[in-house]
Amino acid sequence: MRSGSTLERWLVSWGRLGFTDVYHENVRKRGLLGKLYILLIGTPQLGSFANGFYLRRILRQKKFSSILDAGCGDGTFSFYVASKFPHTSILGVDIGEQGLHSSESTLDICTRIQETLQLPNLTFQRMDLRDLGFEDAFDLIYCFDVLEHIAENKEVLARMYRGLKKGGLLIFRLPTQVQQRILGKHMTAEHEKWTAIEHMGQHYDKDSLLVDLREIGYEVISLNYTMGFWGKLSFELSEGMKTYHFPEVLLFAATPLFKALRFIDVHARPSDGDGLLCTCRK
């Protein structure tokens, strides 16, 4: 690892989920306060925060020798897993579109951070998930909030199946086709405009997803709802503050509360919700 500030070395050594946010331009430009914010609360991304719990549940079950981060984005999970499991090979693949944090593409961000961290067990590759060509290569594949962006997501699930070793696990999360708001659509108006364009693959409910997974050949271990009442509340309040242009400092100040609500949702195992979390085996 190249030399850096004491704070950055501390963050990397600790390896809290989202620690690589300190290398994002929107954090760097805020200087020490921005980095301290990440140190104190971890990733401010509510979806990543929740998905981190789902991923850690799987990682605690057994040791994995090879893992695919399918749709790795800016590498939040790839860097976290690689830092926590130095003897596990991690491959992050992504189409490499423009990142949320700057004009850089997601893979540009991954490459820049990896040049600093130099984690020997982690590599990145530009790839459309519809072109996955791996055969019996991975013990574990995870894919969080990606499939809804791909209209042909059944084909992607089939390609993931071929990429798993016999007995390998796939865990993924995606939003359900129908979304039920508790505070009203006006709170998520900006998000709705975005999803109308971006979520061309948001067409599953629980039953239809089960049918496709079993047709492909998966053994479904669990298929549960996420984003129940508390998850929806955290999401809608957060999006509402963005829609109504609350000052950014207030949004950041409220993030710990939103994360607390999401923590409750993750551990409540809701009987209904706006998301589906699936774990299955080849």
C-alpha positions as CSV (number, residue, x, y, z in Angstrom):
1,M,0.0,0.0,0.0
2,R,1.3,3.4,-0.9
3,S,1.8,5.9,1.9
4,G,-1.1,8.1,2.9
5,S,-2.4,10.1,5.8
6,T,-2.6,8.4,9.2
7,L,-6.4,8.7,9.0
8,E,-6.6,6.9,5.7
9,R,-4.3,4.1,6.9
10,W,-6.5,3.7,10.0
11,L,-9.6,3.5,7.8
12,V,-8.1,0.9,5.5
13,S,-6.7,-1.2,8.5
14,W,-10.1,-1.1,10.2
15,G,-11.9,-2.0,6.9
16,R,-15.3,-0.7,7.8
17,L,-17.9,-1.1,5.0
18,G,-17.6,2.0,2.8
19,F,-14.1,3.0,4.0
20,T,-13.1,3.6,0.4
21,D,-15.5,6.5,0.3
22,V,-12.6,8.5,1.7
23,Y,-11.0,8.3,-1.8
24,H,-14.1,9.7,-3.5
25,E,-13.9,13.3,-4.8
26,N,-17.0,14.5,-2.9
27,V,-15.4,13.3,0.4
28,R,-11.9,14.6,-0.4
29,K,-13.1,18.1,-1.2
30,R,-14.6,18.2,2.3
31,G,-11.1,17.5,3.8
32,L,-10.7,16.1,7.2
33,L,-14.3,16.6,8.2
34,G,-15.4,14.5,5.3
35,K,-13.0,11.7,6.2
36,L,-14.0,11.8,9.9
37,Y,-17.7,11.5,8.8
38,I,-16.9,8.3,7.0
39,L,-14.8,7.1,10.0
40,L,-17.7,7.7,12.4
41,I,-20.7,6.4,10.4
42,G,-19.3,4.3,7.6
43,T,-20.9,4.4,4.2
44,P,-23.7,7.0,4.0
45,Q,-25.4,4.9,1.2
46,L,-28.4,3.3,2.9
47,G,-28.7,0.5,0.4
48,S,-25.0,-0.5,0.7
49,F,-25.4,-0.3,4.5
50,A,-28.3,-2.8,4.5
51,N,-26.8,-5.1,1.9
52,G,-23.6,-5.3,4.0
53,F,-25.6,-7.1,6.7
54,Y,-26.9,-9.6,4.1
55,L,-23.4,-10.2,2.7
56,R,-21.8,-10.7,6.1
57,R,-24.4,-13.3,7.0
58,I,-23.2,-15.4,4.0
59,L,-19.5,-14.7,4.6
60,R,-19.8,-16.0,8.2
61,Q,-21.2,-19.4,7.0
62,K,-18.1,-20.8,5.4
63,K,-14.8,-20.0,3.8
64,F,-14.8,-19.0,0.1
65,S,-11.8,-19.3,-2.1
66,S,-13.1,-17.3,-5.1
67,I,-15.9,-14.6,-5.1
68,L,-17.5,-12.6,-7.9
69,D,-18.9,-9.2,-7.2
70,A,-21.3,-9.0,-10.1
71,G,-22.0,-5.3,-10.8
72,C,-19.4,-4.0,-8.4
73,G,-20.0,-0.3,-9.1
74,D,-17.4,1.8,-7.3
75,G,-16.1,-1.2,-5.5
76,T,-17.6,-0.6,-2.0
77,F,-18.1,-4.4,-1.4
78,S,-15.1,-5.6,-3.4
79,F,-12.7,-3.6,-1.3
80,Y,-14.4,-4.5,1.9
81,V,-14.4,-8.2,1.2
82,A,-10.9,-8.2,-0.1
83,S,-9.6,-6.4,3.0
84,K,-11.4,-8.7,5.4
85,F,-10.5,-12.0,3.6
86,P,-6.9,-11.6,2.2
87,H,-6.7,-15.3,1.2
88,T,-9.8,-15.2,-0.9
89,S,-9.7,-14.2,-4.6
90,I,-12.2,-11.4,-5.4
91,L,-13.1,-10.3,-8.9
92,G,-15.3,-7.2,-9.4
93,V,-17.0,-6.8,-12.8
94,D,-19.0,-3.8,-13.9
95,I,-20.1,-2.2,-17.1
96,G,-18.2,0.9,-16.0
97,E,-20.8,3.7,-16.3
98,Q,-20.4,7.2,-14.9
99,G,-20.1,7.0,-11.1
100,L,-22.4,8.7,-8.7
101,H,-19.6,10.6,-7.0
102,S,-17.9,12.4,-9.9
103,S,-17.4,12.4,-13.7
104,E,-15.3,9.3,-13.3
105,S,-16.8,5.9,-14.4
106,T,-17.3,3.4,-11.7
107,L,-14.3,1.3,-12.9
108,D,-12.2,4.4,-13.0
109,I,-12.9,4.9,-9.3
110,C,-12.1,1.2,-8.6
111,T,-8.8,1.5,-10.5
112,R,-7.7,4.7,-8.8
113,I,-8.4,3.3,-5.4
114,Q,-6.8,0.0,-6.1
115,E,-3.6,1.8,-7.3
116,T,-3.4,3.2,-3.7
117,L,-4.5,0.2,-1.7
118,Q,-2.9,-2.5,-3.9
119,L,-4.9,-5.4,-2.5
120,P,-3.2,-8.5,-4.1
121,N,-6.3,-10.6,-3.9
122,L,-8.6,-8.1,-5.8
123,T,-9.0,-7.5,-9.5
124,F,-11.5,-5.6,-11.6
125,Q,-12.7,-6.2,-15.1
126,R,-15.0,-4.2,-17.4
127,M,-17.8,-6.5,-18.4
128,D,-21.5,-6.5,-19.2
129,L,-23.2,-9.1,-17.0
130,R,-25.1,-10.3,-20.1
131,D,-21.7,-11.4,-21.4
132,L,-20.5,-13.3,-18.3
133,G,-18.6,-16.3,-19.7
134,F,-17.2,-18.0,-16.6
135,E,-17.6,-21.7,-16.1
136,D,-17.4,-23.4,-12.6
137,A,-15.2,-20.5,-11.4
138,F,-16.7,-19.1,-8.1
139,D,-17.7,-20.4,-4.7
140,L,-19.8,-17.3,-4.2
141,I,-21.4,-14.7,-6.4
142,Y,-23.2,-11.6,-4.9
143,C,-25.2,-9.1,-6.8
144,F,-26.9,-6.2,-5.0
145,D,-29.3,-3.8,-6.6
146,V,-28.1,-4.5,-10.1
147,L,-30.5,-6.9,-11.9
148,E,-33.3,-4.3,-12.0
149,H,-31.1,-2.3,-14.4
150,I,-31.0,-5.2,-16.9
151,A,-34.0,-6.1,-18.9
152,E,-32.6,-9.6,-19.7
153,N,-31.9,-10.4,-16.0
154,K,-33.0,-14.0,-16.4
155,E,-30.1,-14.5,-18.9
156,V,-27.8,-12.9,-16.3
157,L,-29.0,-15.3,-13.6
158,A,-28.4,-18.2,-16.0
159,R,-24.9,-17.0,-16.7
160,M,-24.2,-16.7,-13.0
161,Y,-25.4,-20.2,-12.5
162,R,-22.8,-21.5,-15.1
163,G,-20.1,-19.4,-13.4
164,L,-20.7,-21.0,-10.0
165,K,-18.9,-24.2,-8.9
166,K,-21.1,-27.1,-7.9
167,G,-22.5,-26.2,-4.5
168,G,-21.6,-22.6,-5.0
169,L,-23.9,-19.8,-3.6
170,L,-25.5,-16.8,-5.2
171,I,-27.0,-14.0,-3.1
172,F,-28.7,-11.1,-4.7
173,R,-31.2,-8.4,-3.9
174,L,-33.5,-6.4,-6.2
175,P,-36.6,-4.3,-5.9
176,T,-40.0,-5.8,-6.5
177,Q,-42.0,-4.9,-9.5
178,V,-44.7,-3.0,-7.4
179,Q,-43.6,-0.5,-4.9
180,Q,-45.8,0.6,-2.0
181,R,-45.1,4.0,-0.5
182,I,-46.1,4.9,3.1
183,L,-45.6,8.6,3.0
184,G,-46.8,9.3,-0.6
185,K,-45.3,9.3,-4.0
186,H,-44.4,13.0,-3.7
187,M,-41.6,12.1,-1.2
188,T,-39.8,10.0,-3.9
189,A,-40.7,12.0,-7.0
190,E,-37.1,12.5,-8.2
191,H,-36.3,8.8,-7.6
192,E,-39.4,7.8,-9.5
193,K,-38.3,9.8,-12.6
194,W,-34.9,8.0,-12.4
195,T,-36.3,4.5,-12.0
196,A,-38.6,5.0,-14.9
197,I,-35.5,5.2,-17.1
198,E,-33.0,3.0,-15.2
199,H,-35.1,0.1,-13.9
200,M,-36.0,-1.6,-17.1
201,G,-35.5,-5.0,-15.4
202,Q,-37.7,-4.3,-12.3
203,H,-40.3,-7.0,-13.3
204,Y,-40.2,-9.6,-10.6
205,D,-42.5,-10.6,-7.7
206,K,-41.8,-13.4,-5.4
207,D,-43.6,-16.1,-7.4
208,S,-42.2,-15.2,-10.8
209,L,-38.7,-15.0,-9.5
210,L,-39.0,-18.5,-7.9
211,V,-40.2,-19.9,-11.3
212,D,-37.2,-18.4,-13.2
213,L,-34.7,-19.6,-10.6
214,R,-36.0,-23.1,-10.6
215,E,-36.1,-23.3,-14.4
216,I,-32.4,-22.3,-14.5
217,G,-31.6,-25.0,-12.1
218,Y,-31.0,-23.2,-8.8
219,E,-31.8,-24.7,-5.4
220,V,-33.5,-21.8,-3.6
221,I,-32.3,-21.7,0.0
222,S,-34.2,-18.6,1.0
223,L,-36.3,-15.9,-0.7
224,N,-37.3,-13.1,1.7
225,Y,-38.7,-9.6,1.5
226,T,-36.6,-6.6,2.4
227,M,-37.6,-2.9,2.7
228,G,-40.6,-3.4,5.0
229,F,-42.1,-0.5,7.0
230,W,-38.9,0.7,8.6
231,G,-36.8,0.4,5.4
232,K,-39.4,2.3,3.4
233,L,-39.6,5.0,6.1
234,S,-35.8,5.5,6.0
235,F,-35.8,5.5,2.2
236,E,-38.7,7.9,1.8
237,L,-37.5,10.4,4.4
238,S,-34.1,10.4,2.8
239,E,-35.4,10.9,-0.7
240,G,-37.9,13.4,0.5
241,M,-35.1,15.6,1.9
242,K,-33.4,15.4,-1.6
243,T,-36.7,16.1,-3.5
244,Y,-37.4,19.2,-1.4
245,H,-33.8,20.3,-1.5
246,F,-32.9,20.3,2.2
247,P,-29.4,21.6,2.8
248,E,-26.8,18.8,2.4
249,V,-25.6,19.3,6.0
250,L,-29.0,18.4,7.3
251,L,-29.2,15.3,5.1
252,F,-25.8,14.1,6.4
253,A,-26.8,14.9,10.0
254,A,-30.0,12.8,9.5
255,T,-28.2,9.8,8.0
256,P,-27.4,8.0,11.3
257,L,-31.2,8.1,12.0
258,F,-32.0,6.7,8.5
259,K,-29.3,4.0,9.0
260,A,-30.9,3.1,12.4
261,L,-34.2,2.6,10.7
262,R,-32.6,0.5,8.0
263,F,-30.9,-1.6,10.7
264,I,-34.2,-2.3,12.3
265,D,-35.6,-3.3,8.9
266,V,-32.7,-5.7,8.1
267,H,-33.2,-7.5,11.4
268,A,-37.0,-7.5,11.5
269,R,-37.3,-9.9,8.5
270,P,-40.6,-8.2,7.2
271,S,-43.4,-10.4,5.9
272,D,-43.9,-8.0,2.9
273,G,-41.8,-5.3,1.4
274,D,-40.4,-3.5,-1.7
275,G,-37.4,-5.7,-2.2
276,L,-36.5,-9.3,-2.5
277,L,-33.4,-11.0,-1.1
278,C,-32.5,-14.4,-2.4
279,T,-29.9,-17.0,-1.6
280,C,-29.6,-20.0,-3.8
281,R,-27.2,-22.9,-4.6
282,K,-26.0,-24.5,-7.8
